[in-house]
């Protein structure tokens, strides 16, 4: 059993820029943090397929992982990178990947010899090893759902050297890899450099590079894994190093593609689609004569990559393709700056959206190499979290009710109803804040009026003239989406019908200290308040069918148990049974018992015991 001290911290001098290095200090625009974040591997943060940097929602708490001398390390910062804790030795191996579970516990996967290893970081947690017999493995990728199901994707090679191998996904609860199920995703030739992401419904999406030089995609739903789709479709030019991410309802894939056949000089390419839509045509993000590799991104529009300007001069670039005219050189170093990873945080409102970017990469020309870090803020247009496109024949997946759709001579298209249009945005987090933007339009005569009405929220009268799109923005009260679902209507008041072109939902994180949760924020986190009393929140949604979330708070460290009972008083499921520090916590329950089987519809009770404090509350399952 490995016991890790997570308390020691190294401090930095300047919040603008940081680079971790042994016993070196600089002042001015740079500061160097003394400590253990120096690596003896030029691949310390390689590759872009597996995440190396993650952040606890609604906080500046970061977790990072890297490799040094065939050993895996993890470290955290509670203040957005100003100071970092002593790195924790996880185990022997290379190419780590990291993600957070619903309790904001780091989960890591990495390669060790011919095995893939996995662990969930806690105060005491020995790494558990997933053994793949009679093969070697490639760089793994890892993603964790809000229901604490981990998807670990890797290639199993059946020949040595690596000339042929199949792509597999291993699915398991984050607390028990021993029950992992194995599923085949791609076969035929070598499948390599995979990347996995999960959507808000808990479904995994995977991209990978195949030995035919193309990038492929597959997703899993209730019907199993889909037939792989060729995303790059560039048979003459090599495509490699793909990565995938999902923001709200949009999937984005990036990869490096040869500028010309056989040149080994690459541009960054991308394609996107909505969860229920078709893929866009692949396009170059930024055509340049320089060699660009290892792209990563966040929030659809933020992209970072390594670019070879000349000789051994590789720089790390950051670009928001929505509003930055040119990319920004973050590294500005004569050393090799490679393998970047970014995290993004959006706060504020549509009037003043604040983007905070956190980024790490490997820097240096010889061993020891440094793990560089930078945090910057920008003001600019955010991406919509959900987008409802009106005026389509099939109708938006968020559409509840309309009479039809119209395509005007101008090319604008709308959903319409002579009474009311109705829509629903699902899977929202009560820990976030939201703004709803609606665009109204018609091409008849005069001024029309319609009412935007939000269930359990406010209403707004919309006046819109013929031929002029009219945009309104409504800030949503927490009650409007307290059960995780937003319902709203567009009600005709004056005019032939209610009509809108689109509706967009924007998600913003709350500033620390606003009382937000979103998972455990322990005493290691930066928060401006501590709980004053013990408390158990109401499960939401309630009633529920697939998953409920339970929040509780502790004013001091306590031995905590959180258990589910049926109406007969029999224990159904133990959610928490451990010593827990003071803080705010969020715990999901997927409606299954200890055996992993779904329980029947009915009334259930959940009981929190923390020291001498005990409270019980009721919730209902409707299947």
HELIX and SHEET records of a PDB file:
HELIX    1   1 UNK A  478  UNK A  481  5                                   4    
SHEET    1   A 2 UNK A   9  UNK A  11  0                                        
SHEET    2   A 2 UNK A  83  UNK A  85 -1                                        
SHEET    1   B 4 UNK A  32  UNK A  33  0                                        
SHEET    2   B 4 UNK A  17  UNK A  20  1                                        
SHEET    3   B 4 UNK A 369  UNK A 379 -1                                        
SHEET    4   B 4 UNK A  38  UNK A  39 -1                                        
SHEET    1   C 5 UNK A  32  UNK A  33  0                                        
SHEET    2   C 5 UNK A  17  UNK A  20  1                                        
SHEET    3   C 5 UNK A 369  UNK A 379 -1                                        
SHEET    4   C 5 UNK A 353  UNK A 363 -1                                        
SHEET    5   C 5 UNK A 337  UNK A 348 -1                                        
SHEET    1   D 4 UNK A  53  UNK A  55  0                                        
SHEET    2   D 4 UNK A  62  UNK A  68 -1                                        
SHEET    3   D 4 UNK A  71  UNK A  77 -1                                        
SHEET    4   D 4 UNK A  88  UNK A  92 -1                                        
SHEET    1   E 4 UNK A  94  UNK A 100  0                                        
SHEET    2   E 4 UNK A 106  UNK A 112 -1                                        
SHEET    3   E 4 UNK A 115  UNK A 120 -1                                        
SHEET    4   E 4 UNK A 128  UNK A 130 -1                                        
SHEET    1   F 3 UNK A 136  UNK A 137  0                                        
SHEET    2   F 3 UNK A 149  UNK A 157 -1                                        
SHEET    3   F 3 UNK A 141  UNK A 144 -1                                        
SHEET    1   G 4 UNK A 136  UNK A 137  0                                        
SHEET    2   G 4 UNK A 149  UNK A 157 -1                                        
SHEET    3   G 4 UNK A 165  UNK A 173 -1                                        
SHEET    4   G 4 UNK A 176  UNK A 186 -1                                        
SHEET    1   H 4 UNK A 191  UNK A 198  0                                        
SHEET    2   H 4 UNK A 204  UNK A 210 -1                                        
SHEET    3   H 4 UNK A 215  UNK A 221 -1                                        
SHEET    4   H 4 UNK A 224  UNK A 225 -1                                        
SHEET    1   I 4 UNK A 191  UNK A 198  0                                        
SHEET    2   I 4 UNK A 204  UNK A 210 -1                                        
SHEET    3   I 4 UNK A 215  UNK A 221 -1                                        
SHEET    4   I 4 UNK A 229  UNK A 230 -1                                        
SHEET    1   J 4 UNK A 239  UNK A 247  0                                        
SHEET    2   J 4 UNK A 250  UNK A 258 -1                                        
SHEET    3   J 4 UNK A 266  UNK A 274 -1                                        
SHEET    4   J 4 UNK A 283  UNK A 284 -1                                        
SHEET    1   K 4 UNK A 291  UNK A 298  0                                        
SHEET    2   K 4 UNK A 302  UNK A 310 -1                                        
SHEET    3   K 4 UNK A 313  UNK A 320 -1                                        
SHEET    4   K 4 UNK A 328  UNK A 329 -1                                        
SHEET    1   L 4 UNK A 386  UNK A 389  0                                        
SHEET    2   L 4 UNK A 498  UNK A 509 -1                                        
SHEET    3   L 4 UNK A 413  UNK A 417 -1                                        
SHEET    4   L 4 UNK A 404  UNK A 407 -1                                        
SHEET    1   M 4 UNK A 386  UNK A 389  0                                        
SHEET    2   M 4 UNK A 498  UNK A 509 -1                                        
SHEET    3   M 4 UNK A 432  UNK A 440 -1                                        
SHEET    4   M 4 UNK A 470  UNK A 475 -1                                        
SHEET    1   N 5 UNK A 399  UNK A 401  0                                        
SHEET    2   N 5 UNK A 420  UNK A 425 -1                                        
SHEET    3   N 5 UNK A 486  UNK A 494 -1                                        
SHEET    4   N 5 UNK A 447  UNK A 454 -1                                        
SHEET    5   N 5 UNK A 459  UNK A 465 -1                                        
SHEET    1   O 3 UNK A 535  UNK A 536  0                                        
SHEET    2   O 3 UNK A 548  UNK A 554 -1                                        
SHEET    3   O 3 UNK A 583  UNK A 589 -1                                        
SHEET    1   P 4 UNK A 571  UNK A 580  0                                        
SHEET    2   P 4 UNK A 558  UNK A 566 -1                                        
SHEET    3   P 4 UNK A 602  UNK A 610 -1                                        
SHEET    4   P 4 UNK A 613  UNK A 621 -1                                        
END                                                                             
